Amino acid sequence: MSRICIRAGWSFVAMLGLAGPSAAAMDARPQLLNVDGVRVSLEFLDSDFTNGAEPLVLWVKRSLGIVAAYYGHFPVSDLRIRVSSTSGGGVRHGTTFAAHGALIRITVGRDVTPAQLLNDWVLVHEMTHLALPDVGPEHAWLSEGVAVYVEGIARAQAGNRPAVDVWAEEAGSMPRGLPQEDDAGLDHTHTWGRTYWGGALFCLLADVQIRQRTGNKVGLQSALRAVLRASGGLVSDWPIERVFAVGDAAVGTKVLEELYARSKDVPLATDLPALWQSLGIEPAGGTVKLHDDAPLAKIRDAIMRAPVDSTLAGSDRPTP
């Protein structure tokens, strides 16, 4: 499934008149929602969803709440979501825009079920893109990597996905992000694996190292919250160095800047089996077993736990 974020202009497409009172028919007018102070214009470009609009409305509200909880607040105050249909079920793909106002275009199978919407990752992924400044196409590995990494953790923190399931996905998929032959570093190797899972691996390494250096008081989540507060998210154009400087200052380390310096122009070797072992994550036939006696087991659990200390969550800076 494609994971794409584009910061670009868009033109409004006049919506067709949609008629009919049945559950499968929807009003052509946008549904205007207020979700915890965020104004959402939900536009259905098609009227043929088998189960009607209500499951889709609940899906939007739930996804927005998950992202807002991870970042401390939702990245934007006004959001347009345009939903189109295709054959079959499930959520297919989305694209995020920010140049002329926050807009997410997303395609959903017309037979999508409430259960599929409950387990969807695509909309959370797209909403997460709104929280990071535009760092340019050469750094797509960061924007996509953050969205891949945060999606699972944010859903686990909100109780929408078991933490063990997130770790199982990471253990199975992170190897796709490892450098291959002729790799020239993250800034110069734009394969699918390095862009999405190489970026996610960067985030995992940063998260673990920040927590190691701060006594597990804060992690990457605090750094990302600080970047959102300072930048306003995708509406801003920031050099990647500024993103890392702001994030590092928030957590009182130089982890992001140092890790970027080591991986931007050359492949950074990572012993993933050793990392999983230190975190107490044991691959086991498509899932994982979690061991609480591992050296970094407390860090593993803290990554999946929502911040509870309002001082740290608000300032994103550990107390000396």
Beta strands, then each sheet from edge to edge (+ up, - down):
strand 1: 31-35
strand 2: 38-44
strand 3: 78-86
strand 4: 91-97
strand 5: 103-109
strand 6: 281-284
strand 7: 287-290
sheet 1: 1+ 2- 3- 5- 4+
sheet 2: 6+ 7-
end
